[in-house]
Amino acid sequence: MNFSLMRLIPYIVYLFLISMFQVLLAEPLSIGSAHIALAPLIISLVAIYKPQVVAIWFGAAAAFVVNTGSPEAAAAGMIVAALIAIGANYFKSRLNLDSLPAKVAVVCSGSLLFEMARVTFLSTSEVFHIFAVESLPSTLYTTAVAYMFLLFKDRYISYDRVREVF
């Protein structure tokens, strides 16, 4: 196998994006208690578009970046991120992920799994209340962001299409 450092640069940029988002933009972009779960979003997208091995190691690295502030949850986060990558890659091989709703469903399920694990491992009391108040709105918010991103990526919305309307 021909290894090149150039293949790693996009994943390093994704990890940098996740870390900078966590530090700078997570709080200003949150709406009430709902926040964008960027790590499971990017992990799911990498799993949809890349091979399984790449998705697993990237998921573990992204979970490590997300959980640097709480090392007690790092191992659980890495396992959950690897499960998100494996699940998204499994559905990629079984389903027709050429359709936009299927991609959005995979991202939504990955975000929901990530939020459930976050609430379960980091919360000590009122797990169901935190899940209903924070995790479900965050999953819906992340799904809406993924839907908008995939609309642009799959060229359902583009500059030319908008220009045709006006």
N, C-alpha and C positions, 0 to 999 in steps of 0.2 A: 504494500500500500504506500502510495506516495504522500508523505506528510508535508504540509506546507503551513507556515505560520500565518500566511495570508488567509487561510480558511478560518482561523480563530478570531480575526479582527471583528467581524460582525457580532459575534457572541460577547466579546469584551465590550463592545459598544452597547449591546443590550444590557449587560450587567451594570455598566456605568449609568445608563439611562434609568434603570430600576433604582440604583442607589441615590442618584440625584433627585429622582421623583420622590423617594421616601423622605429625603432631607428637606427639599425646597418646595415641592408642589403638592404634597399629599394633603396638607392642612388647607391651603387656599382653595383647592379644587373640591373639597368635601362639601356636601350639601346636607346640612344637619348632621345626623350620625352616619350617613352613607358616605363611603369613600371609594375611590377607584382602586381596585386590587390589581395593580399593574403586573405584579409578578406572575400570578396564575394566567393572566391574559397573554403575556408574552410566552410563557411556558407552553400554553395550549397552541398558540400560533406556530411556535417552533416545532411542536410535535405534529401539527397538521402538515407543515411544508417540508420537514426534514426527516431523516431516518431515525429509528427508534433509539439507537445508541447515543446519537447526538442529543436527542431530546432528553434522555435520562440524565446525562452528565450536566447538561445545561440546567435542567430543573433542579438538580442538587446544588449547583453553584448559585443559582438564583435564590434558592431557599436559604443558603448560607449568607448571602448578601442581605436578604430581608431580615434575618434573625440575628444579625450581629449585635443588636442592642439587648437581646435576651438569649444568652447562650444556653439556658436550660431548655429552650424550645427548639434549638437548632437541629437536633437529631430528628425530632418528630416532624419538623418542617421539611427537612430533606427527604424523609420517607414519603410524606404527602405529596411533595413536588414530583418525586419520581413516580408515584402512583398516577398523578395527573398526566405526566408525560406518557406513561405506559398505556393508560386508558385512552387518551386522545389518539395515540398512534394505533391502538387496536381498532378504534372506531373508524379511523382513516382507512384501514385495510378492509374493514367489513362493510362500511357504508359508502355511498356515493357522496363524497365531500366536495363535489363540484358545485353543489347548490349552496346558496347563502344561508338558508335556515339551518342546514345541517352543521355548517361551521359555527354559527352562532350558538347552536345547542351544545356543541362540544365545549366551546369557551364558557358558556353558562354553567355547565355541569362541573367543569374544572374549577371555576371560581367558587361555586357552592361548596365543593369538597374542601377547598382551601379555607374558606370562611368557617366551615363547620369544625375543621381541625384547629383553627386559630382560637375559636371560642372554647372548644373543649379543653385544649391544653393550657391556655393562658388564663382562663377564668376559674375562679374558685367557687363562686356562688352565682345564683340567678342565671344559669346557663341558657335556659329557654327564653328568658326575657331578653338577654343580650343577643341571642340568635334572632329573635323576632324583630328587635328594634334596630340592631346594627347590621347583622350579617345578611338578612334577606334584602334590605334596601341597597346594601353595598353590592350584592350579587346582581341586582337589577341594574344598578348604575354602571357596573363593569360591563354587563351585557349590552347596554345601550352604547357605551363607548366602543365596544368591539363591533357592534353592528355598523356604526358610523365609519369605523376604520375599514371594515370589509367592503362597505359600499364604495369607498374610494379605491381600495386595492383591486377589487374585481371590476372596476371601471363602470359600475352602475351609475356613479356620479363622477363626472369629469368636467374639465374646463370646456371642452368642445360641446358636451351635452347641455351644459348650462348656457353656453353661448347660442345654441340652436333655439332655445326657448325664448331668449330675448332678442 
